[in-house]
Amino acid sequence: MVRVRFAPSPTGHLHVGNTRTALMNHLFARKEQGRFILRIEDTDIERSAADYEASILDDLKWLGISWDEGPVRQTDRLAVYHAYAGDLLEQGRAYRCYCREEELERKRKEALHKGEPPRYDGTCRDLSPEARKQIEDEGRPFVLRFKASAKPVHWMDRICGDFHFPHHAVDDFILLKQSGIPSYNFAAAVDDVEMGITHVIRGADHIPNTPKQIMLIEAFGRIPPQYAHHSLLLGNDRKPLSKRHGVTSVRDFREMGVLGIALVNYLGVLGRGIPQGILSEDELAATFSLSSFSPSDTIFDIDKLIWFNKEYLRSIDPEEIINRLGLKADCRDKVLVLRENASTLEEMKEYLRIFEDAAVNDEGRAYLSQVGPLDSFAQELRDLLTESNIMAFDELIRAMEGSARFKRKELFMVLRILFTGRKSGPPLKDIFHLIPKDIIIERIDRYLTDGNGKGIKG
């Protein structure tokens, strides 16, 4: 049976790149009728936080990404790692390293100065029993290091193809720190074996870790899982997606009003050789194939995500939008009109102010000021609305065209601003009958009171 895992570190909110990894594992498990395990890699004691873990779990649930086992926390499994470490030590595949931090740092700087990659030089690898005993008698602290294999490492990556690492590419890396906390690679390898992981699907930034994990798993006498390293997400500047690109975490997207199904759909087709259109989660799972992913780095296009979001806003049950925004049931007609123009829930929430807030935004004030004095036009419009209980939009336009000193296009923009308080939004004809007359009249009164739009509150 296929067994995959998603293993986030609770050192921050869920990044969209890690979300893609979680989704790929989730879809692969569904496609293969396998098991999806959630593992919390919280061995970075100083940076890990329970709040971040709770945030990650909440975001996964919001996205509809469910797991079959877990969450399993590595800090609850320290005894397991120590047992594996003890076995490696007994087999001669690991050794205690007593090198002081300052000495290692000095050697690291020397290597960098020479233009060489820093690597452990094996000082403690072959200490004589006498030298080792003398150091231990001093009570010097130690880490546990793995004796790297003297053979090359090879694997056939399910996305990136053939990988070969020469034997000297991996030095004697740390298994247990002085504190007894396992290193990332050691804990990950142990857990993959213990959990029976058959496929490791993760970002290409983990490729340098794979030779170490393969060495360890083979040292445990087990067969390594299959590996698939997907491309990293880049911003439009072709640099790794980060905070400088703006919104990058699931929490950020939630706050800006992106729907979970839209984010899942976009990430589910991103970087794949399939049509980049609307697909349900069932369709994403049914069409999922590791071979459909390109190994090339992938641009995360937020405009494309917003396109997906807009399509879903137009198609989902309006009751769902009403519930998400905490609106009253009588808002259904307004939601049906607004969702044709709104790109996000936050944008729809902003449009809803049209019906209850007589303010005019800065852009609208600026336009009215440029058009020129409109006092007589605005007063006539006010009188017309006040005197008539019910007036069709087309009838109103015909009545006001005779009073306008400007072109028809300008007339519509002036009416849009006086009716809605903004230059953009849903078609005026569709929304006019939904705006309370007293709100429109108050907007006009603000204009007339302040004169030429000056001082109108935004």
C-alpha positions in Angstrom: 0.0 0.0 0.0 1.2 3.5 -0.8 2.1 5.5 2.3 3.1 9.2 2.0 3.6 11.9 4.5 3.6 15.7 4.9 6.1 16.8 7.5 5.9 20.6 8.3 8.0 22.3 10.9 5.9 24.5 13.3 8.2 27.5 13.0 5.8 29.7 11.1 2.5 29.8 9.3 1.8 27.4 6.4 3.6 28.7 3.3 1.9 28.2 -0.1 5.0 26.2 -1.3 4.6 23.7 1.6 0.8 23.7 0.9 1.6 22.5 -2.6 3.6 19.6 -1.1 0.8 18.7 1.2 -1.7 18.7 -1.6 0.5 16.6 -3.9 0.8 13.9 -1.1 -2.9 14.1 -0.4 -3.9 13.7 -4.0 -1.4 10.9 -4.6 -2.7 9.0 -1.6 -6.3 9.4 -2.9 -5.3 8.4 -6.4 -3.5 5.2 -5.2 -6.0 4.5 -2.4 -3.1 4.8 0.1 -2.5 6.4 3.4 -1.5 10.0 4.1 0.4 10.7 7.4 0.8 14.1 9.0 4.1 14.4 10.8 5.1 17.4 12.8 8.9 17.9 12.7 9.3 20.0 15.8 12.9 19.2 16.8 13.9 22.9 16.3 13.1 23.5 19.9 13.9 27.2 19.9 11.8 28.1 16.9 8.9 25.6 17.1 5.7 26.8 18.7 2.3 25.2 19.5 0.5 28.2 18.0 2.2 27.6 14.7 1.3 23.9 14.8 -2.3 24.8 15.5 -2.3 27.3 12.6 -0.9 24.7 10.2 -3.5 22.1 11.1 -6.3 24.7 10.9 -5.1 25.8 7.4 -5.0 22.2 6.2 -8.5 21.6 7.4 -9.7 24.9 5.8 -8.2 23.7 2.5 -9.9 20.3 2.8 -6.6 18.5 3.0 -7.3 15.6 5.4 -4.9 13.0 6.8 -5.3 9.4 7.7 -2.8 9.2 10.5 -1.3 11.7 12.9 -0.4 14.3 13.7 2.8 12.5 14.9 5.2 14.8 16.8 8.9 14.1 16.7 9.5 15.4 20.2 7.3 12.6 21.4 9.6 10.1 19.8 13.0 10.9 21.2 13.4 7.5 22.7 12.9 5.9 19.2 15.7 8.1 17.7 18.1 7.3 20.6 17.5 3.6 20.1 18.4 3.8 16.4 21.4 5.9 17.3 22.5 3.3 19.8 22.2 0.6 17.2 24.4 2.5 14.7 27.0 3.2 17.4 27.1 -0.5 18.3 27.5 -1.5 14.7 30.4 1.0 14.1 28.3 3.1 11.8 28.3 6.1 14.1 30.8 7.7 16.5 31.0 10.3 19.2 32.6 13.6 18.1 34.1 15.8 20.8 35.2 18.7 18.5 34.6 22.1 20.1 32.3 24.6 18.3 35.0 27.2 18.0 37.3 24.7 16.3 34.7 23.6 13.8 33.8 27.3 13.1 37.5 28.1 12.4 37.7 25.2 9.9 34.5 26.2 8.3 35.8 29.7 7.7 39.1 28.4 6.3 37.2 26.2 3.8 35.0 29.1 2.7 38.1 31.3 2.3 39.5 28.7 0.0 36.3 28.5 -2.0 35.5 25.0 -0.8 32.3 23.8 0.7 32.5 23.4 4.5 32.6 19.7 5.6 33.6 17.8 8.7 37.2 16.5 8.3 36.7 13.4 10.4 39.0 14.4 13.3 37.1 12.1 15.8 36.3 9.4 13.3 39.3 7.2 14.0 40.4 8.2 17.5 42.3 5.5 19.3 40.6 4.0 22.4 43.2 5.7 24.6 42.6 9.2 23.1 38.8 8.7 23.3 39.0 7.6 27.0 41.2 10.6 27.8 38.7 13.0 26.3 35.7 11.3 27.9 37.5 11.5 31.3 37.6 15.3 30.8 33.8 15.2 30.6 33.8 17.0 27.3 30.4 17.1 25.6 29.9 15.3 22.3 27.6 14.9 19.3 26.9 11.6 17.5 28.0 11.5 13.9 27.2 9.1 11.1 30.1 7.4 9.3 29.2 8.3 5.7 29.4 5.4 3.3 32.4 5.2 1.0 30.2 4.6 -2.1 28.1 6.8 -4.4 24.4 7.3 -3.9 22.0 6.9 -6.7 18.2 7.2 -7.0 15.7 7.6 -9.9 13.6 10.6 -9.0 10.0 10.3 -10.0 9.9 13.9 -11.2 13.5 15.0 -11.8 15.0 11.8 -13.2 18.4 10.2 -12.5 20.5 11.5 -9.6 24.1 10.4 -8.8 26.0 11.7 -5.8 29.7 10.7 -5.5 30.8 9.1 -2.2 32.7 12.3 -1.2 29.6 14.5 -1.6 28.4 13.6 2.0 30.6 14.1 5.0 30.1 12.6 8.5 26.9 14.5 9.5 25.4 14.8 12.9 22.8 12.3 14.1 22.3 13.6 17.7 23.2 17.0 19.0 24.8 17.6 22.4 21.3 18.1 23.8 20.3 14.7 22.6 17.9 16.2 20.0 18.1 14.4 16.6 19.2 16.2 13.5 16.6 16.8 10.8 18.0 14.1 8.4 18.3 11.5 11.1 14.8 12.0 12.5 13.3 12.1 9.0 15.0 8.8 8.0 14.0 7.0 11.2 10.4 8.2 10.8 10.2 7.2 7.2 11.3 3.7 8.1 9.1 3.4 11.2 6.0 4.7 9.3 6.5 2.5 6.3 6.7 5.5 3.9 6.8 4.2 0.3 7.0 7.6 -1.5 8.6 10.9 -0.3 7.1 13.8 -2.3 8.6 17.1 -1.4 10.3 20.3 -2.7 13.5 20.3 -4.7 15.2 22.2 -1.9 15.4 18.8 -0.2 17.5 17.1 -2.9 20.8 17.7 -0.9 19.2 15.9 2.1 18.2 12.8 0.1 21.7 11.1 -0.1 22.1 11.4 3.7 18.7 9.8 4.2 19.3 7.0 1.7 22.6 6.2 3.5 20.9 6.1 6.8 18.0 3.9 5.7 20.4 1.5 4.1 22.4 1.5 7.3 19.2 0.5 9.1 19.0 -2.5 6.7 15.9 -1.2 4.9 15.1 -0.2 1.3 14.7 3.5 0.8 11.3 4.8 -0.4 10.8 6.3 -3.9 11.6 10.0 -4.1 9.9 12.7 -6.1 11.1 16.3 -5.8 8.8 18.9 -7.2 9.8 22.3 -8.5 10.0 25.3 -6.2 7.6 28.2 -6.5 9.0 31.5 -7.8 7.7 35.0 -7.9 7.3 36.9 -11.2 11.0 38.0 -10.8 12.0 34.4 -10.9 13.3 34.4 -7.4 12.1 32.1 -4.6 8.6 33.0 -3.5 9.0 34.9 -0.2 7.4 37.8 1.8 8.9 40.3 -0.5 6.5 39.1 -3.1 3.6 40.0 -0.8 1.0 37.3 0.1 2.7 33.9 0.6 1.0 32.1 3.4 -2.4 30.3 3.5 -3.4 32.6 6.3 -2.6 35.6 4.1 -4.8 34.3 1.3 -7.6 33.5 3.8 -7.5 37.1 5.1 -7.7 38.5 1.6 -10.8 36.5 0.8 -9.5 33.7 -1.4 -11.6 30.5 -1.2 -9.9 27.3 -0.2 -11.2 25.4 -3.2 -9.7 28.1 -5.5 -6.3 27.8 -3.9 -6.4 24.0 -4.1 -7.5 24.0 -7.7 -4.7 26.4 -8.7 -2.0 24.5 -6.8 -3.3 21.2 -8.1 -2.7 22.2 -11.7 0.3 24.4 -11.2 3.5 23.1 -12.9 1.7 20.2 -14.6 1.3 19.4 -18.2 -2.5 19.5 -18.1 -5.1 22.2 -19.0 -4.9 24.9 -16.3 -8.7 25.1 -15.8 -11.4 24.4 -13.2 -11.1 20.9 -11.7 -12.8 19.6 -8.6 -10.7 17.8 -6.0 -12.1 14.5 -7.2 -10.9 15.4 -10.7 -7.5 16.5 -9.4 -7.0 13.2 -7.7 -8.2 11.1 -10.6 -5.8 12.9 -13.0 -2.9 13.0 -10.6 0.4 11.7 -11.9 3.9 12.5 -10.7 5.1 12.2 -14.3 2.8 15.2 -15.2 4.9 17.6 -13.1 7.7 19.5 -14.7 11.1 19.6 -12.8 11.5 23.2 -13.9 10.9 26.0 -11.4 7.3 27.2 -11.4 6.0 30.8 -11.4 3.3 31.4 -8.8 1.0 33.9 -10.6 -1.3 35.5 -8.1 -3.4 37.0 -10.9 -4.1 33.4 -12.1 -5.1 32.4 -8.6 -7.5 35.4 -8.4 -9.0 34.2 -11.8 -9.7 30.8 -10.2 -11.2 32.5 -7.2 -13.4 34.7 -9.3 -14.7 31.7 -11.2 -15.5 29.9 -8.0 -17.3 33.0 -6.5 -19.5 33.0 -9.5 -20.4 29.3 -9.3 -20.7 28.4 -5.6 -24.0 28.5 -3.8 -24.6 32.1 -2.7 -25.6 30.8 0.7 -22.0 29.8 1.2 -20.8 33.4 0.5 -23.5 34.7 2.9 -22.4 32.4 5.6 -18.7 33.1 5.1 -19.3 36.9 5.3 -21.7 36.6 8.2 -24.5 38.3 6.3 -28.3 38.2 6.7 -30.3 36.0 4.5 -31.9 39.0 2.8 -28.6 39.8 1.2 -28.9 37.1 -1.4 -29.9 39.4 -4.3 -27.0 41.7 -3.5 -24.5 38.8 -3.4 -25.8 37.5 -6.7 -25.1 40.9 -8.3 -21.8 41.6 -6.6 -20.2 38.2 -7.2 -20.1 38.9 -10.9 -17.5 41.6 -10.3 -15.9 40.7 -7.0 -12.6 38.8 -7.2 -12.3 37.9 -3.5 -14.6 37.8 -0.4 -12.8 40.9 0.9 -13.6 42.7 -2.3 -17.2 41.6 -2.0 -17.3 42.8 1.6 -16.0 46.2 0.4 -18.7 46.4 -2.4 -21.4 45.7 0.3 -20.6 49.1 1.8 -22.4 50.5 -1.3 -25.7 49.6 0.4 -25.1 50.9 3.9 -22.4 53.6 3.9 -22.9 56.9 2.1 -19.2 57.6 1.9 -17.4 58.4 -1.4 -13.9 57.1 -1.8 -10.9 59.2 -2.7 -10.9 58.1 -6.4 -14.6 59.1 -6.7 -14.0 62.4 -5.1 -11.2 63.2 -7.4 -13.3 62.4 -10.5 -16.2 64.6 -9.4 -13.7 67.4 -8.8 -12.3 67.1 -12.3 -15.7 67.1 -14.0 -16.4 70.5 -12.5 -19.3 72.1 -10.5 -22.3 69.7 -10.5 -24.5 71.4 -7.9 -27.5 72.0 -10.1 -27.2 68.5 -11.7 -26.9 66.9 -8.3 -29.8 68.9 -6.9 -32.1 67.9 -9.8 -31.1 64.3 -9.3 -31.9 64.5 -5.6 -35.3 66.1 -6.3 -36.1 63.4 -8.9 -35.3 60.6 -6.5 -37.1 62.3 -3.6 -40.3 62.9 -5.6 -40.5 59.5 -7.1 -41.1 56.4 -5.1 -40.2 53.9 -7.8 -38.2 54.8 -10.9 -36.7 52.5 -13.4 -33.0 53.0 -14.1 -33.5 53.6 -17.9 -36.2 56.2 -17.0 -33.8 58.0 -14.7 -31.1 58.1 -17.3 -33.4 59.7 -19.8 -34.6 62.2 -17.3 -31.1 63.3 -16.4 -29.5 63.3 -19.9 -31.2 66.6 -20.6 -29.6 68.2 -17.6 -26.1 66.9 -18.2 -23.5 69.2 -19.6 -21.2 66.3 -20.5 -21.0 63.2 -22.6 -23.0 60.1 -21.9 -19.9 58.2 -20.7 -19.2 61.0 -18.2 -22.9 61.0 -17.2 -22.8 57.3 -16.3 -19.6 57.8 -14.3 -21.0 60.7 -12.3 -24.2 58.7 -11.6 -22.1 55.7 -10.6 -20.1 57.8 -8.0 -23.2 59.5 -6.6 -25.1 56.2 -6.4 -22.3 53.9 -5.2 -19.5 56.1 -3.9 -16.9 54.6 -6.2 -15.8 54.6 -9.9 -15.8 50.8 -10.3 -18.1 48.0 -9.4 -21.0 45.9 -10.8 -23.1 47.2 -13.7 -25.0 50.3 -12.5 -28.2 49.1 -14.0 -28.0 45.8 -12.1 -27.2 47.4 -8.7 -29.3 50.6 -8.7 -32.6 49.1 -7.6 -30.8 47.4 -4.6 -29.3 50.5 -3.1 -31.6 52.1 -0.4 -32.8 55.5 -1.7 -31.9 57.2 1.6 -28.2 56.1 1.1 -28.1 57.6 -2.4 -29.7 60.8 -1.2 -27.2 61.1 1.7 -24.4 60.7 -0.8 -25.8 63.5 -2.9 -26.3 65.6 0.2 -22.7 65.2 1.1 -21.7 66.4 -2.3 -24.0 69.4 -2.2 -22.9 70.3 1.3 -19.2 70.1 0.5 -19.3 71.6 -3.0 -17.6 70.0 -6.0 -16.8 67.0 -3.9 -14.3 68.9 -1.7 -14.2 67.5 1.8 -16.5 64.5 1.0 -15.7 61.9 3.5 -14.1 58.7 2.2 
